[in-house]
Amino acid sequence: MQHEIIIAGFGGQGVLSMGKILAYSGLMEGKEVSWYPSYGPEQRGGTANVTVILSDERISSPVLNEFDIAIVLNQPSLEKFEKTVKTGGILIYDGYGITQKPTRKDIRIFEIDAMNTATKEGNAKAFNMIVLGGMLKTTPMVKRESVMAGLKKSLPERHHKLLPMNEKAIMRGMELIQEVK
Amino acid sequence: MAEEVKLMKGNEAIAHAAIRYGVDGYFGYPITPQSEIMETLMDEKPWETTGMVVLQAESEVAAINMVYGGAACGKRVMTSSSSPGISLKLEGISYMAGAELPGLIINVMRGGPGLGTIQPSQADYFQTVKGGGHGDYRLITLAPASVQEMADHVALGFDLSFKYNNPAMILADGVIGQMMEKVILPEQKTRRTEEEIRKAQPWAALGKSADRERNVVTSLELDSAAMEQNNLRFQKKYKTIEENEVLYEELLCDDADYLIVAFGSASRISQKAIQMARNEGIKVGLFRPITLWPYPAKALNAYKEKVKGILTVELNAGQMIEDVKLAVECKTQVEHYGRLGGIVPTPQDVLSALKEKLIK
């Protein structure tokens, strides 16, 4: 089984770290993983994206042209990556950053109200964990315990006090995500 | 104790592997996309554990000359940079080759020419394997295709470089440097004592003892006849390296009608393209040079009458293709596909190019 995922949004939205936590979660389950970021000037202000692959077998290319799941957190990312979702695949977006909604009929589309919720509940920093939780609801590719173990592994010890808050955000994301029909 | 599997970037793997190999010194100057090498070393503070020196020099030129100095003392020393920075180091690399000094240089390539871009590229192939610096010298060149190989090639590069008293290079690119994968790091070795160095590198300039002549480390020889002898000695050494140190990987080549030849990140992308092609019934194999110099020409030559065509996939305008054509003596069709200036092709791009250029 192989999951090929792209996460894209504005620099600073936590796109790369969301991918990193997902990759660590795969590592916790003994899966093969790869994490390949867009790096460089687009990280500040422009769009940033990261390709994450979780697989039971050796991974060939870390660079892909189509994905099982695309998470798009702003309009430029939606325009760039909607067309790269495989037929039958999943597109997840946060309505906060989207002015023109996705139009494809051959994929499953989910909306998650993560940014507004995170801000309203005074937890803006956990925005990306809400989105990650939403994705895991659509495709439980790793167990929640593995995500928590992955988080612990990827966070420096001084941030471990934030773990419960992150777990709550993941669970909030699982409640929030809704399929758009 | 079970070895721990870690998740890290290729650049970080190089830094950890260097500490564990017992490297004596790293001298560098930051440049994207390889800055994590020095950043990781600075985070790890190996000067407090193994005694390894980590120093940010005032420039790339200074860094390579620090490597020259450290190497002249028989130490295991290294530097890293990316394309424009490597251009600056070439004078020093030629001097190291001329003085027969070991040392490891890492190039995490980005798009050029000039300052170019910071995105991945393989456009320094010519620069690395065809000279770059002046004079008749060769640079042992390793092309890692995974984070694991980034770690492994540190030891391999140092071993080869000290075996032949010749500089070695790890020629990686932005994809391999920036991506994270699983890696198992080597065991921690202790740094060598000066006594051990004196024994293994009797030429090292570590201070003259009363019982021998002074050691002189130089690439200068104003007597042309003597300089020719030096060159002949180098050439003999290069021939030995070419006969003994070639490394490559073959994947699904046994029944292949077509071959993709690619190194580094291009080989990873090509692997996926090959799976896609095979799903469509096109029998393609991957030939991946691991040493770019010495080039696996002999192994590749075996395919000259076995396959209907070869596609080289490179993140450049067609550089390694020249070595592939020489290897197969142009007895089979050889085409090139590549993207330039920091654009990374997708597996689909490679598959389309394969069909368009070879199968038609």
Chai-1 contact restraints between the chains, C-beta under 6 A:
chainA,res_idxA,chainB,res_idxB,connection_type,confidence,min_distance_angstrom,max_distance_angstrom,comment,restraint_id
A,Y24,B,L7,contact,1.0,0.0,6.0,A-B,restraint_1
A,L27,B,L7,contact,1.0,0.0,6.0,A-B,restraint_2
A,S34,B,E181,contact,1.0,0.0,6.0,A-B,restraint_3
A,W35,B,M180,contact,1.0,0.0,6.0,A-B,restraint_4
A,Y36,B,M179,contact,1.0,0.0,6.0,A-B,restraint_5
A,Y39,B,Q178,contact,1.0,0.0,6.0,A-B,restraint_6
A,G40,B,I118,contact,1.0,0.0,6.0,A-B,restraint_7
A,S60,B,Q271,contact,1.0,0.0,6.0,A-B,restraint_8
A,S60,B,K272,contact,1.0,0.0,6.0,A-B,restraint_9
A,S61,B,R268,contact,1.0,0.0,6.0,A-B,restraint_10
A,S61,B,I269,contact,1.0,0.0,6.0,A-B,restraint_11
A,S61,B,K272,contact,1.0,0.0,6.0,A-B,restraint_12
A,S61,B,P347,contact,1.0,0.0,6.0,A-B,restraint_13
A,P62,B,M179,contact,1.0,0.0,6.0,A-B,restraint_14
A,V63,B,I269,contact,1.0,0.0,6.0,A-B,restraint_15
A,V63,B,V344,contact,1.0,0.0,6.0,A-B,restraint_16
A,N65,B,T346,contact,1.0,0.0,6.0,A-B,restraint_17
A,N65,B,Q348,contact,1.0,0.0,6.0,A-B,restraint_18
